Each structure stands twice: as structure tokens, then as C-alpha cells.
């Protein structure tokens, strides 16, 4: 399970970099998404790929 957490964390960071204008991370995103074996991790990844990282909860200010 922990190794899938690593791939999910890498994917999330790469999505943030892509949103910041770094285009060279798409391969990393694809590899990390392909490495996710649990349905839960795949769903989280799919949501991350669909949403703008600026809309993620840690970026919201009250």
C-alpha cells in the first residue's frame, strides 16, 4: 500500500508543477497513474487530473 502512496504523491506534485507551467512532467504523471493499483488511488488520481490544483483544499484560504 505504501508504494502506491508514493506514486500518488508523485502524481499530485507533478500535476501541481504542470499547472505552474512545467510541461516536461506529463510523462511522470502518466507513469505514476499507470502504477496505481488500488481503485481508491486511481479515483484520487483521476480527480486530481480533472481539477485545477488551485482548487485543491490545501490551497483554500478561509
Phi and psi in degrees as GROMACS dihedral restraints (atoms count N, CA, C in turn):
[ dihedral_restraints ]
;  ai    aj    ak    al  type     phi  dphi    fc
    3     4     5     6     1   -63.1    20    10
    4     5     6     7     1   -34.3    20    10
    6     7     8     9     1   -69.0    20    10
    7     8     9    10     1   -27.8    20    10
    9    10    11    12     1   -73.1    20    10
   10    11    12    13     1   -31.8    20    10
   12    13    14    15     1   -61.5    20    10
   13    14    15    16     1   -39.7    20    10
   15    16    17    18     1   -60.3    20    10
   16    17    18    19     1   -46.3    20    10
   18    19    20    21     1   -65.3    20    10
   19    20    21    22     1   -38.1    20    10
   21    22    23    24     1   -66.7    20    10
   22    23    24    25     1   -42.9    20    10
   24    25    26    27     1   -61.3    20    10
   25    26    27    28     1   -44.2    20    10
   27    28    29    30     1   -61.7    20    10
   28    29    30    31     1   -41.3    20    10
   30    31    32    33     1   -62.6    20    10
   31    32    33    34     1   -45.8    20    10
   33    34    35    36     1   -62.0    20    10
   34    35    36    37     1   -41.9    20    10
   36    37    38    39     1   -65.2    20    10
   37    38    39    40     1   -40.3    20    10
   39    40    41    42     1   -65.7    20    10
   40    41    42    43     1   -37.5    20    10
   42    43    44    45     1   -63.7    20    10
   43    44    45    46     1   -39.5    20    10
   45    46    47    48     1   -64.2    20    10
   46    47    48    49     1   -42.0    20    10
   48    49    50    51     1   -63.1    20    10
   49    50    51    52     1   -42.7    20    10
   51    52    53    54     1   -60.4    20    10
   52    53    54    55     1   -42.4    20    10
   54    55    56    57     1   -65.0    20    10
   55    56    57    58     1   -26.0    20    10
   57    58    59    60     1   -83.7    20    10
   58    59    60    61     1    -1.2    20    10
   60    61    62    63     1   104.1    20    10
   61    62    63    64     1    12.8    20    10
   63    64    65    66     1   -96.2    20    10
   64    65    66    67     1   101.8    20    10
   66    67    68    69     1   -77.3    20    10
   67    68    69    70     1   -17.6    20    10
   69    70    71    72     1   -75.3    20    10
   70    71    72    73     1     3.4    20    10
   72    73    74    75     1   -95.2    20    10
   73    74    75    76     1    -1.5    20    10
   75    76    77    78     1   -61.1    20    10
   76    77    78    79     1   -38.0    20    10
   78    79    80    81     1   -62.1    20    10
   79    80    81    82     1   -41.0    20    10
   81    82    83    84     1   -64.5    20    10
   82    83    84    85     1   -41.3    20    10
   84    85    86    87     1   -59.6    20    10
   85    86    87    88     1   -47.1    20    10
   87    88    89    90     1   -62.8    20    10
   88    89    90    91     1   -43.7    20    10
   90    91    92    93     1   -66.5    20    10
   91    92    93    94     1   -41.9    20    10
   93    94    95    96     1   -67.0    20    10
   94    95    96    97     1   -41.0    20    10
   96    97    98    99     1   -62.4    20    10
   97    98    99   100     1   -41.6    20    10
   99   100   101   102     1   -67.1    20    10
  100   101   102   103     1   -26.2    20    10
  102   103   104   105     1   -82.1    20    10
  103   104   105   106     1   -10.7    20    10
  105   106   107   108     1   -77.6    20    10
  106   107   108   109     1   121.4    20    10
  108   109   110   111     1  -103.1    20    10
  109   110   111   112     1   -19.3    20    10
  111   112   113   114     1   -93.3    20    10
  112   113   114   115     1   147.9    20    10
  114   115   116   117     1   -63.1    20    10
  115   116   117   118     1   -39.0    20    10
  117   118   119   120     1   -61.5    20    10
  118   119   120   121     1   -46.2    20    10
  120   121   122   123     1   -63.8    20    10
  121   122   123   124     1   -39.1    20    10
  123   124   125   126     1   -64.5    20    10
  124   125   126   127     1   -39.0    20    10
  126   127   128   129     1   -67.2    20    10
  127   128   129   130     1   -41.1    20    10
  129   130   131   132     1   -62.6    20    10
  130   131   132   133     1   -44.1    20    10
  132   133   134   135     1   -62.1    20    10
  133   134   135   136     1   -44.7    20    10
  135   136   137   138     1   -61.2    20    10
  136   137   138   139     1   -40.4    20    10
  138   139   140   141     1   -64.6    20    10
  139   140   141   142     1   -42.0    20    10
  141   142   143   144     1   -62.8    20    10
  142   143   144   145     1   -36.2    20    10
  144   145   146   147     1   -75.7    20    10
  145   146   147   148     1   -19.6    20    10
  147   148   149   150     1   -89.6    20    10
  148   149   150   151     1   -36.5    20    10
  150   151   152   153     1   -90.7    20    10
  151   152   153   154     1   156.5    20    10
  153   154   155   156     1   -78.3    20    10
  154   155   156   157     1   128.4    20    10
  156   157   158   159     1   -55.1    20    10
  157   158   159   160     1   -24.9    20    10
  159   160   161   162     1   -70.2    20    10
  160   161   162   163     1   -13.3    20    10
  162   163   164   165     1   -92.9    20    10
  163   164   165   166     1    -3.3    20    10
  165   166   167   168     1   -68.3    20    10
  166   167   168   169     1   147.2    20    10
  168   169   170   171     1   -54.1    20    10
  169   170   171   172     1   -38.6    20    10
  171   172   173   174     1   -67.0    20    10
  172   173   174   175     1   -15.4    20    10
  174   175   176   177     1   -94.9    20    10
  175   176   177   178     1    -5.3    20    10
  177   178   179   180     1   -81.3    20    10
  178   179   180   181     1   141.6    20    10
  180   181   182   183     1  -116.6    20    10
  181   182   183   184     1   134.7    20    10
